[in-house]
Amino acid sequence: CCAPRKVYQLTVYRKDTKNQWARDDPGFVVVLALFLVVSAMSYSICLGTSWGSFFRAAAMFILVHFLLCGCVVATTFWLICNRHLRVFSYGHPEQAVEWLYAFDIHCNAFF
């Protein structure tokens, strides 16, 4: 967050050791979901709604806004990147954008 160079170095290290750009742990998604629950709680407290409205708002924030829209956006841009933005060259291994990496970018942007 405060040191972009360190984040980049960790990302490159993960790519070199695991051959994967995306995070392999769901910790960031869980923390983000907890933040969305806190946001739904503050939304319900400010509007003075019932518990049912709180749970409905939390489900809407997490399931629809975060997961469903995130999957749609990640899939769309994953397809665009893999079909139109890749450069093919002889002598180099074929590179492709991972779907999990596209979803990871969505999580970073959503935060």
Buried (B, 14 or more C-beta within 10 A) or exposed (E): EEEEEEEEEEBEEBEEEEEEBBBEEEEEBEEBBEBBBEBBEEBBEEEEEEEEBBEBBBEBBBEEEBBEEBBEBBBEBBEEBBEEEEEEEEEEEEEEBBBBBBBBBBBEEBE
